[in-house]
Amino acid sequence: ELPRSINFKRWVRLPKTLIDMIFGCGFYSRLDFLYSDESAVVMRSSDSVFLIDRSTFEFRLLIQFESKDRRRDTIAFDSQTYAIFLFVDESERWLKAHMSDLGNSEVEEADGSDGSCEVFRFLPQTAGKAEEEWKRPELLSAQYSLDSKARVCEACLTLDGFSDAFCMLGAQYIPSTDTALVLDAESGLWSLPCKAARWC
């Protein structure tokens, strides 16, 4: 017996202004879903994080990162505090710094031992700065600023060995463990404890 028909239909057509923003860095810009609840959907393009209001279908830019090709970077959205964790891929910088020390056969095994990835945190703006004073805003009213950027740490993620080097395949916030998981270029799974990372 064939399964019943499933009502799989278009939810909303994204406005042209949003499409232009998503693909502003080129046709191969990334587009990822970061978080969704009953009020909104949070998504990212290559260099921006934006929100779509579920009731009005209007979109709002939450934050746009500094000018740079961000296709290799990845983002985790912390659903407990709405913090944005930006994992910056520094593979090309690492290779330029170390290429003279590596033979071609060794590049694939380079482990980025002085930091192939930097982690930054952006908290939504609230009155309280310390953990005990801070309150999570409503998602639809959350405001972010580049001035809130805080460096969390760096890590030695394994690099892919080709000329178009990268060290990350993706990231995801896991509520049950309060961690951000990152998959590196050689299938290594890295875990960032978000409780410590939020207030460092």
N, C-alpha and C positions, 0 to 999 in steps of 0.2 A: 504494500500500500504506500502510495506516495505521501510525503508529509504535506500538511496543509500549507497554503500560501502564507508567507510571512510578509508583513507590512513593512518592507525595507524601502524607505523613501527619503528624499532630500529634506533635511531639517531646515536649512536656510542657505541662500546664496550669499556668499561673502561679498561685501561691497568692493568696487574697483579700487578705492583708496587703500583698502587693506591688502588686496592682491598686489598692488604696486609696491607696498611696503615689504611684503613677504619676499617678492622676487626682485627687490631693488639691488641685491648683491649678485644677481645673475640667475639664469634658469635653474641652476642646480642648488639654489638656496635650500637649507633645511627647513622643514615644517614639522614640528613635533607637538603632541598633546602632553601637557605637564600635569594638569589637575582638573577635576570637575566636581562640582557639587550642585545642589538644587538651584543655586542662584547664578552661577557663571561657569564658563569653561576658560581655562588658562592655557595658552599655546605660545610657542616660540617660532620665530623665523631665525635666520642666520645671526642677526645682530640685535634682536628685539624680543621682548616678552609682552604679550598683549592679552586682553580679557574680552570675552564676548558675553554680554548680559543675556541670560536665557529668556527673560521676559520681554525684552525689547529688540533683541538681536543686534543691538548696537555694540561696536567694539571701542575699546579704549587702550591706548598704549600705556603700559605700566612702566617700562624702562627700555631705553635704547643705549646699548653699550658703546664705548668709544670706537671710532672708526678703525676697523681692522677686519680682515677676512675671518669670520667666526665659524666657518663651516666645520672646522675640526674640533671646536670647543663643544662642550656639552653642559647641560643644566639639569639640576634637580630642584623641584619645588617642594618645600617643606610644608605639608598640610597642617601641622600643628601651630606654626607661627606665621606662615606665609612668607618665610624667608626664602630668598632665591640664592642658590649655591651655583656659582659659575666655575666650571672646571676648564682652565685655560690650557690648551695644548701647546707646549713649548718644544715640540719635536724638532722643528726646523732650526730653531735657535741652538738646541743641543747638538744637532748634527754639524752645524757650521762651526761650533766651538771645538768639536772633537773629531771631525773628519780626518784631519791630518794625522791623528793618532790611531786611526782605524784602517785596516785593509778592507777591501771591498767585501771579502767573505765574512768580516767581523761585524759589519754594519747591522746585519739582521739580528745579531745577538746583543746589540747595544741595549743596556738596561736603563739609560737615563739616570745614572747614579748620582748626579748632582741636581736632579729635579727636572723631569720632562713634563711635569704638570703642576700648575699652581692653582690653588683653590681660593676663591673670594666669596664673601657673603654680603648680601644686601638685605637688610631688614626693612619692613614697611615703617614709615614714619609714625611715631606716637610720642606722647608727652614724656613717658618714662624711658630713661636710657638704661637703667640697671635691670637685671632680670626680675627682681622682686617688684619693680614699679611698672614693668612693661605689660601691656594688654594687647591681645591680638585684635586688630580692627576687623570690621565687616569686610568681606572680600571685595564687594562692589565699590567700597570707598577706600580701599588700600592705595596708598601713595608711596612711591619709591623715588629715590634720588641717587645720582652717581656719587654724591658727597657721602653717602652712607656706606660706601665700599670699604670693606675690611678684609685684609689678607688673613686667611685662616692657617694655611700651611702649604708645603709643596710635597710632592711624592715622586717616587722613582718608577713610574709606569713603564712597562716594556714597550719599545718602539717597534713599529712595522719597519722592515728593512729596505723598502723601495725608495726611490728618489722623492716621491710624493709622500714624505714620512708623516705618520700620525701615531698617536699612542692610545686613543680612546675610541670605543665603538658605541658607547651610550652610558647613560646614568639614570637612576630611578630612586626616588625617596620611598622607603619602606616604613609605613606607620607602625607596624607591630613591633619592630625592633628599634625605631627612631634612628635609623641610619640611612645614609645615602650610599647606594652601591654603584660602582663604576666598573665597566668591563674594559680591560685594556686590549691592545692590538694582538696579543698572543693568548687571549681567552683567560687571562688572570682576572679574578674578581676581587675588587678592593672595597673596603668598608670604611666610611667616615662616620664617627659617632656625632650625631647632630646636636645632642644636648651640650656637649663641650664646645662644638664649633659655633653655636649661636652666640655665645657670650664671651668668646676669647678676645 
